[in-house]
Amino acid sequence: MPTQHVMTRRRFLSLTDDLIAEGEALSSDPDWNRFRLWLLNSDELLEKVWGRMDRYHLAWLNVGRDSAPPGSSLDDEGTRRFVTEVAGAKLAVLRTMRIAVEQRGWTLLSEEDEDA
């Protein structure tokens, strides 16, 4: 059965570069609403190319855990720390997957130009 390509490799790398730039901007100037949109966009791209991840590694689940009790509201500084820490962890994932695709390719990505 032939593989269904979801996009070109070049397109994936471009979208990932955009997400990395946005994540770096968030890390230096955290904003809750931009952060939520960025997470949704990055999750959508990664799911399209790598598939749904129903289980996350324990380290990812612990990202952003503050010392406050579960369910507590975060103050502005706590929110900034949370956004910065989670964005940093997600940036590591995006960079790792970008390097893998750039160096090795991926079955769901086409090597052909989209305009061809």
N, C-alpha and C positions, 0 to 999 in steps of 0.2 A: 504494500500500500504506500503510495507516494506521500512525502511529508508536505503538510500544508504550511507554507511560509506566511508569517504574519506581517512582516515588513522586511526591508533590506537591512543589511548589516550597517551600511552607512547611515540610514535613518535612525536606527537604534543608538548608534554612537553619538549622533547629533542630539537626539532627545536626552540622552544620558548626560551629555556635556551641559545642556541647558539646566537640567535638574541639579547637577553638581554646583553650577554657578549660583542658582537660586538658594540651594542649601547653605552655601558658604555665606551668602548675603544674610540669610536668616541667623546664622551662627554669630555674625558680628552685630546684627541689629534684630534681635528676636521680636516677633510679632505673632500673636496667637492665631489670628485669622489667616495670615499668609502661610503660617506653619501648617495649619489644618489642610489648606488647599494643596500645598506642596506634598504633604504625606499622601493625600488621595491620588494626586497625579503620579507620584513615584510608585505607589502600590499598583496603580493601573498598568503602568508600563512594565513593571517587573512581572506582574501576573500574566500579561499578554505574551511575554517572551519566555518566561521560566515556568509558568504554571502557578496555580494557587498553592499557597503555603498555609495549611491548616494548623501546623504546629511550628512554633518558633523555638529556636534554641533558648535555653534557660537564660543565657547572658542577655539576649535581646529582651526577654520578658522583664528583666530587672533594670533595664535602661530607664532612666528618668525617675526612679523611685527615690523620693525625698525621705528625710527622716521623720516627717510628719506622719501621724497615724493615717491609715487608709481611709479614704473618703473625706479627708480634710480639704478645705479650700486652700489654694495656694495664694499667697500674696503676690504682688507684682514681681518682686525679686525671685520668689520661688518659681513663678511662671517663666521668667526669663531663663533661670537655670535649667528648668525642665526642657524648654524648647531648644536651648543650646546643646544639652546632653543628647537628647533624642535625635536632633538633626545631625550631630556629629556621628552617632552610631549608624544612622541611615546613610550618611555620606560614605562611610566605610564600606557599606554593602554595595552602593552604587559604583564606587571606584573599583571594587573587587570584580564585580560582574562586567564592568566596562573593559577592564584589562583582559579578562577571560575571553570575551567576545572579540576584542581586537587581536589577540594573539592566536586564538584557537577557532573562532567562529562558533556557530550554534545552529542546530538542525532546524529551528523554526525561523531562521533568518536567511534571506536570499542573498546571494552574492551579486545579483543582477541589479543594474540601475533601475530605479522606479520609472524613469521616463522611457526606458527601452520597450 
